[in-house]
Amino acid sequence: MLQFFRPSLFLLIFLVVYNSANAQFKQTGRWKALVALGFNYPTTDGFVAGTYAQSINFPTVNLGIQHMFKKEYGLRLDYGFNRLKNDNGSPEFKINYSRVNAQFVFDLTDNLGFVPRRMRTILHAGPGYSFTKPLGNLGGKGQSYFNLLGGFELHYAINEKVSLFTDIAYIYGLTSLEDYKPPLDGLGAFNGSVFNVTLGLAISLSGCQYCD
């Protein structure tokens, strides 16, 4: 009798361990990496008088890591880089604008009801910190200041692990030109807000885009 139950016991233990490990593996599908490339438009109030950037500046690069606590909401930490360049009629300049943001992510797809199965609609927003650095022979030093970011993403699932998405975001600089200390010498840096439009990939780090 013992010889009969022993294989059954081993099989039962195997199934329990396998199902537990499989469930834990699926949980890790809550993690995503996001990579996006696009263009930006900086607001004119972030430059000294008589200086302004092109309407479309390239490149904008965003890199992020995201964790969904539930299907509807999660958190994201991301880094963004923008290059700003003068428009015709403005003194020549190039400026690097970088930021780091911690954001709350909300998937409102199920609340809308009419979104196709492969598509997701995402809102994201949160505080961060911006860094600007003038290039070449520009006068003035780089600046840094707090920001607030808000954006809207539309995702299309290519397969279980990868989705293509577009993101429209606004990074509001919690600063003004009067905050420069010492005062700007020449063109200096940029001290304002930026619109970003990017196209990228959201990659599940294991298993699937989201598993309960």
Secondary structure, 3 states (H helix, E strand, C coil): CHHHHHHHHHHHHHHHHHHHHHHHHHHHHHEEEEEEEEEEEECHHHCCCCCCECCCEEEEEEEEEEEECCCCEEEEEEEEEEEEEECCCCCCCEEEEEEEEEEEEEECHHHHCCCCCCEEEEEEEEEEEEEEEECCCCCCCCEEEEEEEEEEEEEEECCCCEEEEEEEEEEEECCCHHHCCCCCCCCCCCCCCEEEEEEEEEEECCCCCCCC
